[in-house]
Amino acid sequence: QVHLVESGGGLVQAGGSLRLACTSSGLTFAYNMYAMAWFRQASGKERDFVAAIRWNGGDAFYADSVKGRFTISRDNAKNTVYLQMDSLKPEDTAVYYCAAVRTFSLPATTRAFDYWGQGTQVTVSS
């Protein structure tokens, strides 16, 4: 059974930083065959794309709203993907989800991903 477990969420003041992590287990294929991504969902809103990283970590793609502030990375030896979030704003408040799909491309839509974590809450106070 596939499990994606997020950690690192919490409460932070505007301008602060947080680092999220998502560790995967039970994937059918080797972890380095999966593209990984982060999405977020604010209360009462749809789940939105945040960032994605290619299977080998060689390429990443970001939503315009987080470009220059967030950095996605991965450690394939640890089956873990990270999201470093700097210069946080109150509008970044949401539940953050990691997602996985077996592909060598770099998708950025919710329907492209097969596996999802349970989410971790990030709250940014003003």
Secondary structure as GFF3:
##gff-version 3
##sequence-region A 1 126
A	DSSP	beta_strand	3	7	.	.	.	ID=ss1
A	DSSP	beta_strand	10	13	.	.	.	ID=ss2
A	DSSP	beta_strand	18	25	.	.	.	ID=ss3
A	DSSP	three_ten_helix	31	33	.	.	.	ID=ss4
A	DSSP	beta_strand	34	41	.	.	.	ID=ss5
A	DSSP	beta_strand	47	53	.	.	.	ID=ss6
A	DSSP	beta_strand	60	62	.	.	.	ID=ss7
A	DSSP	beta_strand	70	75	.	.	.	ID=ss8
A	DSSP	three_ten_helix	76	78	.	.	.	ID=ss9
A	DSSP	beta_strand	80	85	.	.	.	ID=ss10
A	DSSP	three_ten_helix	90	92	.	.	.	ID=ss11
A	DSSP	beta_strand	94	102	.	.	.	ID=ss12
A	DSSP	three_ten_helix	110	112	.	.	.	ID=ss13
A	DSSP	beta_strand	115	116	.	.	.	ID=ss14
A	DSSP	beta_strand	120	125	.	.	.	ID=ss15
###
